[in-house]
Amino acid sequence: MKLLVALALLLAADFGAPIGLEHDPILQNCTTRKEAIRELTIENSSDENFKCYFNCLLELEKIIVNGKTANPDLVQDKLSPNMLKCLDFEDDNTCELAHKIFKCFGNPI
């Protein structure tokens, strides 16, 4: 599970990195629109499919639970102290919430 968080951090840090075939196992769990996801990069991460892909990753890691960010005490073993601060966001749209969190992971508060 920590691999998914590491992958997400790598994607957030490498703003030009395309999402490629090596991520297929995750993509199979998170979306049926693999072709759309493969063509996306962090640079155009405002795409709704990309935001929802991030939501799926965060749900798999139990960082987003029932549409809300997890209690920081429950995920502190997965995230650095600076990243735990990124769990303060709220949004009724879980894909938007995930996007905010991932943007924060790249630039912790």
C-alpha positions, 0 to 999 in steps of 0.5 A: 500500500505504501507503494501507491503513496510513493507512486503518487508522490513521484507523479506529483513531484515529476510534473511532466511525467506521463502515466504509462503502461507500468501503472496498469495494475493500479489503473485496472483497479481505478478506472476502465478508461486506461487510454484516457489516463495514459495520455495525461500528465501532471501538467494537465491534471485538471482533467476530471478523469485524472482527478478521479484517478487520484481519488481512487488511489487515495481511497485504496490507501484509505486516505479518503474514506466515505468522501472525506479525508481520513483522520490523520491519526489513522494514516500517520504511518503512510504520510510524512508530518508535512503531508498530514497537513494536506488532509485539512481540505474539504470538498463535496466532489471527491475527485476535486478533494483528491486533486487538492490533496495531491497538489498539496502533497507536491507542495506541502503546506 
